[in-house]
Amino acid sequence: MKVYVIDNGGQWTHREWRVLRDLGIETKIVSNDTPLSSFKDVDAIVLSGGAPSIFYEKEKLGLQENYLDELDIPILGICVGAQLIAEHFNGKCGPAKYPEYGKTEVIIDNHDELFDGVPDKIIVWESHNDEIKDTGILISLAHSKNCRHQAVKHPSKPIYGVQFHPEVEHTEYGEKMFQNFLSIVKK
């Protein structure tokens, strides 16, 4: 199995790569303007978190909307990657009323495949000024006290997004979420 991590300039992009590598996956980090032709033999992609604001700097997110349209493979968006997915599928994002940093309790509302085997409440690591305000066609899977949409999924495609950072050790069940995503990829 081969999974590419799309680099959005996030401080934890290498951790996403490392989690996948440690799970025995062939993986590499590629820029967010990598041509579609480079994904011919890729089984899935992870849209990394990153510094660009979905609200003010969407142009810095490269070709990722093309990936959402053209690639018929599972996709996991993290932080700004999740926000991009939401915006692409008719949702709305913008500055959070209460930006979240550090440890936050997240409540899982829908134990979809991504959250299989994950408890109803978990502590996750957050680092965001912007958030998903409206999910558009996406289904909301989780929330926190200050953020209504901590996780989303497409209703018919294997496309998921999480506002928090499952790749860091401070997020409970983060590795389990990656394992669950890989199980989705294997289908």
Secondary structure, DSSP 8 states (H G I E B T S, - for coil): -EEEEEEEB-TTHHHHHHHHHHTT-EEEEEETT--GGGGTT--EEEEEEESS-TTT-GGGGTTHHHHHHH--S-EEEETHHHHHHHHHTT-EEEEEEEEEEEEEEEEES---GGGTT--SEEEEEEEEEEEEEE-TTSEEEEEESS-S-SEEE-SSSSEEEESS-TTSTTSTTHHHHHHHHHHHHH-
